[in-house]
Amino acid sequence: MLSEPQAGPSTALMRKAYARWAPVYDVVYDKLTEPAARDAVMAATACGPRILEAGVGTGLSLGYYPAGSFVCGVDLSEDMLKRARAKVLRRRLTHVRGLQVMDVCRLGYADASFDAVVAQFLITLVPDPEAALSEFLRVVRPGGEIVLANHFGQTKGAVAKVEEIVAPLCTKIGWSSAFKSTRIEDWARRNGVEFIGVSPTFPGGFFKILRMRKPG
């Protein structure tokens, strides 16, 4: 077991929030996020069997991976991971090889350890998204991908105006429309990462799958 990084004030607050959410998380998010999670898993496993799921939470998507996968999951919350481990045992998900408490901005894995890193509904909640992306880039192999499933705000048009109106509600459940995919695209450009694109998914394109590829 890798040692856990020391927590700053922001991560300590996040742990408390996740501890409160853990008992009801599956009820609130399972069916709503399932299509996007399945799309993200499909994109990640197309890169190869070795997958890191960053922000694995209660393990809602662990059952979507094919049996031949080698999946490691990390999360900041031990309360969430307890539920994920219970799912792994109950469903006999032998492709899940490890679930550890870890800060996604300071991953305890060697360089180029995975074929893909997938993060679902996480990147807009991380205190330093660019630091997390840099860690994802470090641990993915050359030619591998970073796959994000998330809600990203529109930059213009009628949808953007509607998002501004409902922004306070979305922010409370972790889906801030203030976070645009262009922020990630800018990070990719600065770091020489190929920005593959953003694809809409259920419901009605509210969630999106964003893919990037590490240079080979």
ChimeraX attribute file (.defattr): number of C-alpha atoms within 10 A of each C-alpha:
attribute: neighborCount
match mode: 1-to-1
recipient: residues
	/A:1	8
	/A:2	10
	/A:3	9
	/A:4	14
	/A:5	13
	/A:6	8
	/A:7	12
	/A:8	8
	/A:9	7
	/A:10	10
	/A:11	16
	/A:12	13
	/A:13	12
	/A:14	16
	/A:15	18
	/A:16	12
	/A:17	12
	/A:18	17
	/A:19	15
	/A:20	13
	/A:21	14
	/A:22	19
	/A:23	13
	/A:24	9
	/A:25	16
	/A:26	17
	/A:27	10
	/A:28	10
	/A:29	12
	/A:30	13
	/A:31	11
	/A:32	14
	/A:33	21
	/A:34	15
	/A:35	15
	/A:36	26
	/A:37	28
	/A:38	17
	/A:39	18
	/A:40	26
	/A:41	27
	/A:42	15
	/A:43	20
	/A:44	27
	/A:45	22
	/A:46	12
	/A:47	18
	/A:48	16
	/A:49	19
	/A:50	19
	/A:51	25
	/A:52	27
	/A:53	24
	/A:54	26
	/A:55	25
	/A:56	27
	/A:57	28
	/A:58	23
	/A:59	23
	/A:60	19
	/A:61	20
	/A:62	23
	/A:63	18
	/A:64	15
	/A:65	20
	/A:66	15
	/A:67	13
	/A:68	13
	/A:69	16
	/A:70	20
	/A:71	24
	/A:72	20
	/A:73	25
	/A:74	23
	/A:75	22
	/A:76	23
	/A:77	25
	/A:78	20
	/A:79	20
	/A:80	24
	/A:81	23
	/A:82	16
	/A:83	17
	/A:84	21
	/A:85	18
	/A:86	13
	/A:87	17
	/A:88	19
	/A:89	11
	/A:90	9
	/A:91	11
	/A:92	11
	/A:93	18
	/A:94	15
	/A:95	19
	/A:96	21
	/A:97	12
	/A:98	15
	/A:99	23
	/A:100	21
	/A:101	22
	/A:102	21
	/A:103	21
	/A:104	25
	/A:105	19
	/A:106	14
	/A:107	20
	/A:108	18
	/A:109	14
	/A:110	10
	/A:111	15
	/A:112	16
	/A:113	15
	/A:114	26
	/A:115	23
	/A:116	33
	/A:117	30
	/A:118	26
	/A:119	26
	/A:120	23
	/A:121	22
	/A:122	21
	/A:123	25
	/A:124	20
	/A:125	15
	/A:126	17
	/A:127	13
	/A:128	12
	/A:129	18
	/A:130	16
	/A:131	14
	/A:132	20
	/A:133	19
	/A:134	16
	/A:135	19
	/A:136	28
	/A:137	26
	/A:138	18
	/A:139	21
	/A:140	25
	/A:141	20
	/A:142	17
	/A:143	15
	/A:144	23
	/A:145	31
	/A:146	26
	/A:147	26
	/A:148	26
	/A:149	27
	/A:150	27
	/A:151	27
	/A:152	25
	/A:153	21
	/A:154	20
	/A:155	15
	/A:156	8
	/A:157	8
	/A:158	9
	/A:159	12
	/A:160	14
	/A:161	13
	/A:162	12
	/A:163	17
	/A:164	15
	/A:165	11
	/A:166	12
	/A:167	16
	/A:168	13
	/A:169	12
	/A:170	16
	/A:171	14
	/A:172	9
	/A:173	10
	/A:174	15
	/A:175	23
	/A:176	22
	/A:177	22
	/A:178	17
	/A:179	17
	/A:180	15
	/A:181	18
	/A:182	13
	/A:183	12
	/A:184	18
	/A:185	19
	/A:186	12
	/A:187	16
	/A:188	20
	/A:189	11
	/A:190	9
	/A:191	12
	/A:192	11
	/A:193	18
	/A:194	16
	/A:195	19
	/A:196	14
	/A:197	12
	/A:198	18
	/A:199	13
	/A:200	16
	/A:201	20
	/A:202	15
	/A:203	12
	/A:204	8
	/A:205	13
	/A:206	16
	/A:207	24
	/A:208	25
	/A:209	22
	/A:210	25
	/A:211	20
	/A:212	22
	/A:213	22
	/A:214	21
	/A:215	13
	/A:216	7
